[in-house]
Amino acid sequence: MKEKNNIFKQIDTMISVVALIVLICITFIGVVFRYVLGTPFSWLEEVQLALIIWIVFCGGRYAFETNSHVAIDMIYDMFPNKGKKVLLMIIAVVVTVVLAFVCFYSIDYIKIMFQYSISTSILSIPCGVLYIPIPVSCILMMIQYWINTKQELKDLDKNTNEKMDKNINKNTNKNIKEEV
């Protein structure tokens, strides 16, 4: 069961990896056809754009999972553990609001694309299909961010308890030495 959950959890990462491999291959082939054979593909840019969208948004959750997003933690590191907890919660709420905003409006955007049958000019791919990863990945990123936040809060509690245990041990050892 755990293996199934792990595979399901990594579907977006697999999609991102496959899309990246396809993007690299078709871009290389496109360069060869354009500059070596002199016959460029007219459809290449549309496919590249679609693949880039899928790579970026499908890879977003994985970036949250591995904490690979850019973060400025100088200010965060200056706070004591209680302050870090508060800051973590504030940041989590802000991230959730931003991702929910993007998710909500991307769904509206996709609806409009389908409603007016907007498609790419050369391959006639429905544009709504190209943008489906945006709301899906925003939801997955929100979930992953809260999983990460929960883990960070546990780690902060663990660190606080370890520091308290060290202080208790120091004081106990000091009292024992004084008694002897």
Secondary structure, 3 states (H helix, E strand, C coil): CHHHHHHHHCHHHHHHHHHHHHHHHHHHHHHHHHHHCCCCCCCHHHHHHHHHHHHHHHHHHHHHHCCCCCCCCHHHHHCCHHHHHHHHHHHHHHHHHHHHHHHHHHHHHHHHHHHCCCECCCCCCEHHHHCCHHHHHHHHHHHHHHHHHHHHHHHHHHHHHHHHHHHHHHHHHHHHHHHC
